[in-house]
Amino acid sequence: THFYPTNKQYYSKDQISWFIGGKLEKRKGTVKAIQTWLKKYKNNNRHILNVSVYNPFLTPEQNNQILGQIFGGQKPWNVNILPYVKTLAEYNEVLNAANIVIDISGGEGWSIPSFSALALGRHGLLHNCAGIKEWAADSGAVLINPVGKEPATDGAFFSGQGDFNVGNIFVCSEDDILSAFDKA
């Protein structure tokens, strides 16, 4: 009962609100999702992007540095960087504010933010791989098929060495994401 429809109107009826959630990390495709959205909708007054990608395993400075690099030092006015969401009530508001959730994670066990958003009736633009494909097939989402795999190694969470946090993640093409935006 933590997530429920609020029936609030968060933006004007002629605006589409997009949402990217989860931790800021390579495996989740966060940077690629944001950068591809920017190519399509940067400074477009019909489209708003809410980003809730704070990674608690990074320092606030590291989180801000990565986001600053994504935006080239100038965040567009139609992108909202949300602070770390501390309660489920706050997260419920974030999910309800979205029309469409974007999740192109290449190695996801389940993807709680996307699953919860779709359970609230939001539309999805989702990577058809890993755990997501187990629940998203009949969920009212545009599914993007992977085009291959790449090493998960990122220098922070996936070292490429040892028995844990190694392996490959699925990847999708930027062209497929751009096409999926139109379908969504």
N, C-alpha and C positions, 0 to 999 in steps of 0.2 A: 504493500500500500504506500510505498515511498514515492512511486512515480504514478502520476495521475494527470489527466487533461485539466489544464487551468481554464480553458476556454477564453483566454485573454487574447487580444490583438496586440502584438508587440511592434509591428511595423505597419505602414500603410498597405492597403489591399493590393496596390499595384507593385509592391516590392516583394522580391523573393529572398528569403533568409536561408543561407547555407550554413552548415555547421561542420566543423572538424574538431573532434575530441580525441582524448587519449593522451598518452605521453609523447613528448617530442623526442623521437628517436628514429633511426634509419629503418628498423624492422617494420615500423608502422607506416612508413611512406609519408610522414607528416610534411616534410619539406617539399617533396614532389607535389603533393596534393595542393598545398598552399600556392606554390609557384605556378602550377598549371591553372589554378583558379584565377590567379592574377593576370595571366596571359589572356584569359577570356573576359573577365569582368572588372578589372582594375578601373576604379573611378566611374563605373557604370551605375547611375542612380537607381536603376531597377533591381540591383543585386547587392546584398549585404552578406558579408562573411563574418561569422562569429567563430573565434578560435579559442578553444580551451585545451591547450596542450602542455600546460606546465608539467615538467618532469621533476618530481620531488627528489630524484636521485642525482640531479644536477643542482648546482648553486643557483640562486636567483640571477647572479651575474652571467653564468653560463647560458641559462634560459634566454635572458635578454640579448646576449651576444648572438646566439643562433637566430633569434627572431629578427634582430637588426640586420643580419646578413641576408636573410630571406628578402627583406624589403629594401635592401640597398641603402639603409639609413633613413628612408622616407616611407613610412607606412601610409598607404592610401586611406582616404577618409572613410571609405566604405568597408573597412576591415576593423573589427573590434577584437582586441586581444583581451580576453577575460582573465581576471586574476584566478589564482588557485581556488578552486571551489571546495569549500571545507565541509559542507553539509549536503545531505541528500535533498533537502528542501531547495537549496540553491541550485543544485544540479537539475532538479525537476523543472525549474524556471528556464534554465539554459536549454534543455531539451525541448520544452514547449515553444520556445521562441523560434525554433528551426522549422522551415518547410521541408528542407532536404538535407540529409546527413551524408557526408562524404567519408568513406573509409576504404582506403586502398592498402591496408596493412598486408604485407607479404608473408606473415607468419604469425597468425593469430589463433590463440586457443579458443576464444569465443567472441570477443569484442563486445563487452558489456555496454559501452556507450551507444553503439549503433543498434544493438539488439533492443535496448531500452527505448531508444528514439522511435524505432519502427513499431514497437509494441504500443507506443502512444499515438500511432497513426501517421508518423512522419514518413516521407518518401526517402528512399536510399539510393545512393550511387556507391556500389560496393564492389570490392575485388572478389571475384568468384574463386576463392582459394582457401586453403587451410580450414580453420573452424567456421569461418563465415559461410562457406558454401553448404554447411550442414543445416543451417536454419534459414538462409536468405532466399532459397530458390522460389518459394511461394509467398514472399513477404512484401510484394509491392515495391520492388527495387529494380533499378537498372544494374545488371551485373556485368562487370568487365572481366573477361577471361585473361589469365596470365599469358604472357608471351615467352616466358622462360624463367630462369632462376639466376641469382647472383649470390656471391658469398655474403653472409650476414655481418661479417667483420666490420666494426665501426670504430674501433679504438677506445670504446667506453664500456659497452655492455656485452659485446661479442668480440672476444679476443682472437678467435681463430685457433686457439691453443687449448689443449686439455680435453676433459671429458664433458664439460658443460658450456653452454652458450657458444656453441660452434654450429656450423652447417650453412645451409643456403636458405634464401627467402625467395618467394615468388615475386616477379615484377610485372607490371603492366606498362603499355606504351602510352606516351603522352598523347598521341593521336587518338587512341582509344578512350582516354579520359576526356579529351575535348569533345569527342563525339557523344560520349555518355552525358555530358552537361546538357547538350541539346535535347537528348531523349528524356532526361530527368525533368 
